[in-house]
Amino acid sequence: MPRLMLLRHGKSDWETTNRGDRNRPLSRRGERASATMGLVLRKMGERPDRVITSPALRAEATATIARLSGGWGSPLEVSEDLYGEGPGAALDVAARCGGTTDRLMLVGHEPTWSDLAERITGGRISVRTATVLAFDLDTDSWEGAPRSRGTLAYALHPRMFDQSDWALQ
């Protein structure tokens, strides 16, 4: 059963709005949260096998920081289909790119992740910055992802770990 992991980008720096939406960087808080989530997933034994990110600067930075802090050996790829294309496009990316991986992580944006969570589970989930959602899909292969439903395996937010030894200070 494939596990689809969604990571919303970390908090962005709104002081740099003159750069446009696609080129908005992470804030310091977003950088810390991204690092925390990478470490948390490693400690949980939930390293993704493959990571595909939106081309937006804040999403690519989130994916890169999480991979480095978590020591994930997974390759990082960029897909235009994860920037503003909606939940159907994200599931198409999973179907095309999942291959033989067990855990595929997509890094992207709202409202796509909330809409995708609802499409998979039938329930509404609010996806705040740097939140990780993981779904066990009810299909045997990634090719079935666009038509599958699934179960929420976990939902993690960096503030859950602020006061723990898992947080990066």
Secondary structure, DSSP 8 states (H G I E B T S, - for coil): --EEEEEE---B-GGGGGG-STT--B-HHHHHHHHHHHHHHHHHT---SEEEE-SSHHHHHHHHHHHHHHT----EEE-GGGSSS-HHHHHHHHHHH-TT-SEEEEEE-TTHHHHHHHHHHSS-----TT-EEEEEESSSSGGGGGG--EEEEEEE-GGGGTTSTTS--
